[in-house]
Amino acid sequence: MRERGRTRRLLGLGARTGGALLRTRLGGQADWRALGEALFEGLSELKGPAMKLAQIMAQWDDLLPPDLADELARLQRQAEPMPWESIRRTLVEQYGDLDIRFREIEARPFASASMGQVHRAVTHDGETLVLKVQYPGLAEVLESDLVQVRRLMALGRWLKVSQTRLDALFEELAASLRGELDYHAEAEALARYRARYAHLDTLVIPEPLPGLSGPRVLAMRYVAGTPLRELEGAGGEERQRLATTLADWLTEELFTFGELHADPHAGNFAADDQGRLVIYDLGAIIPVPEARLKAMMRLLEATLAGDPMAMDEALLSLGGRQGQGAPLALYREAAEAVSPLFRPGEQDFSDVRVHRRLRDLSPRVWAAMDRLQPPADTLLLSRTLNGHYWNLVRLGARLDMHARTRPLLAWAQR
């Protein structure tokens, strides 16, 4: 019965989304705010794959209608928590008598997401931990939900997204969601990243506690922090230190270790009381092959050179172009929009002129979807880098991207 109810609600949300897209295609005005509110209310209760997809969409806030992006962004910070009794049952299955293991467990979570929520706990020795608890029954409904999400994603055809791309996005999403249910893998990733980046004294990664963890509960030492999205009022020096740490860490992840933290929404990052960057969630780590990195750097080099023919050649080699007629004018304008961030010297990521130019280009990008689409095997990588870019924007980063990218471009040519 519950599964049928979930299916009806998902299909109802899909019908509303499809109606909004259809009105837009026919020249009408869609009420994006109302649609966003409906998605928030429905998905924050349903949790799971559909909510995760909406959170991914929210990271594309440079392309979505602003009212819709605002409502979807709420899913990253205000999702409705699961009732405590349901969570408590999972904890009892893991630990038995909770009073024997813990002095206290806070019934109200301090973080709720698409696949689980996080509760603070205190041991009898007085140590504060966090318990990441998977939503009850999620593994059982995952595959059923994925079937419905695949139907919802078919609406992308209204935006001229090819079936190949939609299939690739679905497979990426499905693999990511199945991986996020594996708390043993996340514990291993936490331990690996703690050892790997121990030399970065401005970075903090919580310590996993295998002895208290299980298939549906991940225990970690508590690291207090101010969420990234709440740092707009912080001092400029602190925000620059955080931005520099984030950029350094991402560069080392990609170009030294060939991996990438693939869940970049702002709720996964914070600043501790020493101004260090805290990374809370390592449930989604993806490999990045060297050949793919080099191909993307060649596209960046062509973009910075303002060479539309070289940009088209790079996109063709990446599999991001098909059909006839390269949109050379669009390439040229895209290069003009992006290149200011890569001029010599520190550039301001919060410069609204850059975002405005990119947003103004988005209708033309959608119009060229029959020829210009994200490469099927770089969808997650592109989405992740876009999310990390917007984290730098939120921090008001001032970075010398010219100096940072020169050695990387040279590496790509070797």
Secondary structure by P-SEA (a helix, b strand, c coil): caaaaaaaaaaaaaaaaaaaaaaaaaccccaaaaaaaaaaaaaaaaccaaaaaaaaaaaacccccaaaaaaaaaaacccccccaaaaaaaaaacccccccccccccccccccccccbbbbbbcccbbbbbbbccccccccaaaaaaaaaaaaacccccccccaaaaaaaaaaaaaaaaaaacaaaaaaaaaaaaaaacccccbbbbbbbcccccccbbbbcbbbbccccccccccaaaaaaaaaaaaaaaaaacccccccccccccccccccccbbbbbccccbbbbbbaaaaaaaaaaaaaaaaccaaaaaaaaaaaccccccccaaaaaaaaaaaccccccccccccccaaaaaaaaaaaaaaaaacccccccccaaaaaaaaaaaaaaaaaaccccccccccaaaaaaaac
